[in-house]
Amino acid sequence: MGYIRAEEILPIEIIELIQQYVDGENIYIPRKVANRQAWGTGTQIKQELMTRNQQIYRDYLAGSKASELAGKYYLSEKSIQRILREISRQRSAHFTN
């Protein structure tokens, strides 16, 4: 997210109108809903996390304890439990459909 000076892109009339509400303050103008992208769209992080979480689940099924997995993957035990619960739900939903 970049910083753009208002006077470089907005007409003076709009700047003066905005100044009636926030004079000299920084404001954030959100993207239009139609232009928003889902989290992780611009990178591979979503896929990387999915792959990591599936490996955590496989390790768990192979006998690793949540506390061991927390150390191995540098996550809290609570995060490991959440990941295991989430994947377990996904798998059971997949088999019931």
C-alpha positions as a Markdown table, in Angstrom:
| # | Residue | x | y | z |
|---|---|---|---|---|
| 1 | Met | 0.0 | 0.0 | 0.0 |
| 2 | Gly | 1.6 | 3.2 | -1.1 |
| 3 | Tyr | 1.4 | 6.8 | 0.1 |
| 4 | Ile | 0.2 | 9.3 | -2.5 |
| 5 | Arg | -0.1 | 13.0 | -1.9 |
| 6 | Ala | -3.7 | 14.2 | -2.5 |
| 7 | Glu | -2.7 | 17.3 | -4.4 |
| 8 | Glu | -0.9 | 15.1 | -7.0 |
| 9 | Ile | -4.1 | 13.3 | -8.0 |
| 10 | Leu | -7.2 | 15.0 | -6.7 |
| 11 | Pro | -8.8 | 18.3 | -7.9 |
| 12 | Ile | -8.6 | 21.1 | -5.4 |
| 13 | Glu | -12.4 | 21.1 | -5.0 |
| 14 | Ile | -12.2 | 17.5 | -3.6 |
| 15 | Ile | -9.3 | 18.3 | -1.4 |
| 16 | Glu | -11.1 | 21.3 | 0.1 |
| 17 | Leu | -14.2 | 19.1 | 0.7 |
| 18 | Ile | -12.1 | 16.5 | 2.4 |
| 19 | Gln | -10.4 | 19.1 | 4.5 |
| 20 | Gln | -13.8 | 20.1 | 6.0 |
| 21 | Tyr | -13.8 | 16.6 | 7.7 |
| 22 | Val | -10.1 | 15.8 | 8.2 |
| 23 | Asp | -7.8 | 18.8 | 7.9 |
| 24 | Gly | -4.1 | 17.8 | 7.7 |
| 25 | Glu | -4.8 | 14.2 | 8.9 |
| 26 | Asn | -3.8 | 10.9 | 7.1 |
| 27 | Ile | -6.8 | 8.9 | 5.9 |
| 28 | Tyr | -7.1 | 5.5 | 4.3 |
| 29 | Ile | -9.3 | 5.2 | 1.2 |
| 30 | Pro | -10.3 | 1.5 | 0.8 |
| 31 | Arg | -10.5 | -0.3 | -2.5 |
| 32 | Lys | -13.8 | -0.6 | -4.2 |
| 33 | Val | -15.4 | -3.9 | -3.3 |
| 34 | Ala | -15.3 | -5.0 | -6.9 |
| 35 | Asn | -11.5 | -4.5 | -7.0 |
| 36 | Arg | -10.7 | -6.4 | -3.8 |
| 37 | Gln | -8.7 | -9.6 | -4.0 |
| 38 | Ala | -8.9 | -12.5 | -1.6 |
| 39 | Trp | -6.1 | -12.9 | 0.9 |
| 40 | Gly | -3.0 | -14.6 | -0.6 |
| 41 | Thr | -4.0 | -14.0 | -4.2 |
| 42 | Gly | -0.8 | -12.2 | -5.1 |
| 43 | Thr | 1.5 | -14.7 | -3.6 |
| 44 | Gln | 1.9 | -18.5 | -3.1 |
| 45 | Ile | 1.5 | -18.2 | 0.7 |
| 46 | Lys | -2.0 | -19.7 | 0.7 |
| 47 | Gln | -0.8 | -22.8 | -1.1 |
| 48 | Glu | 2.3 | -23.1 | 1.0 |
| 49 | Leu | 0.3 | -22.9 | 4.2 |
| 50 | Met | -2.1 | -25.5 | 2.9 |
| 51 | Thr | 0.8 | -27.8 | 2.1 |
| 52 | Arg | 2.3 | -27.3 | 5.5 |
| 53 | Asn | -1.0 | -27.9 | 7.3 |
| 54 | Gln | -1.5 | -31.1 | 5.3 |
| 55 | Gln | 2.0 | -32.3 | 6.3 |
| 56 | Ile | 1.2 | -31.5 | 9.9 |
| 57 | Tyr | -1.9 | -33.7 | 9.7 |
| 58 | Arg | 0.1 | -36.5 | 8.1 |
| 59 | Asp | 2.7 | -36.3 | 10.8 |
| 60 | Tyr | -0.1 | -36.4 | 13.4 |
| 61 | Leu | -1.6 | -39.5 | 11.8 |
| 62 | Ala | 1.8 | -41.1 | 11.8 |
| 63 | Gly | 1.9 | -40.7 | 15.6 |
| 64 | Ser | 3.4 | -37.3 | 16.4 |
| 65 | Lys | 1.9 | -35.5 | 19.3 |
| 66 | Ala | 0.6 | -31.9 | 19.0 |
| 67 | Ser | 3.4 | -30.7 | 21.4 |
| 68 | Glu | 6.0 | -32.3 | 19.2 |
| 69 | Leu | 4.5 | -30.8 | 16.0 |
| 70 | Ala | 4.4 | -27.4 | 17.7 |
| 71 | Gly | 8.2 | -27.5 | 18.2 |
| 72 | Lys | 8.9 | -28.9 | 14.7 |
| 73 | Tyr | 6.8 | -26.3 | 12.9 |
| 74 | Tyr | 7.5 | -23.4 | 15.3 |
| 75 | Leu | 3.8 | -23.0 | 16.1 |
| 76 | Ser | 1.9 | -22.9 | 19.4 |
| 77 | Glu | 0.3 | -26.2 | 20.5 |
| 78 | Lys | -3.1 | -24.4 | 20.2 |
| 79 | Ser | -2.4 | -23.5 | 16.5 |
| 80 | Ile | -1.5 | -27.2 | 15.8 |
| 81 | Gln | -4.8 | -28.3 | 17.4 |
| 82 | Arg | -6.7 | -25.8 | 15.3 |
| 83 | Ile | -5.0 | -27.0 | 12.1 |
| 84 | Leu | -5.7 | -30.7 | 13.0 |
| 85 | Arg | -9.4 | -29.9 | 13.8 |
| 86 | Glu | -9.8 | -27.9 | 10.6 |
| 87 | Ile | -8.4 | -30.6 | 8.4 |
| 88 | Ser | -10.3 | -33.3 | 10.2 |
| 89 | Arg | -13.5 | -31.4 | 9.6 |
| 90 | Gln | -12.6 | -30.9 | 5.9 |
| 91 | Arg | -11.9 | -34.6 | 5.5 |
| 92 | Ser | -15.1 | -35.8 | 7.2 |
| 93 | Ala | -17.2 | -33.3 | 5.1 |
| 94 | His | -15.5 | -34.6 | 2.0 |
| 95 | Phe | -16.4 | -38.2 | 2.8 |
| 96 | Thr | -20.0 | -37.4 | 3.7 |
| 97 | Asn | -20.7 | -35.7 | 0.4 |
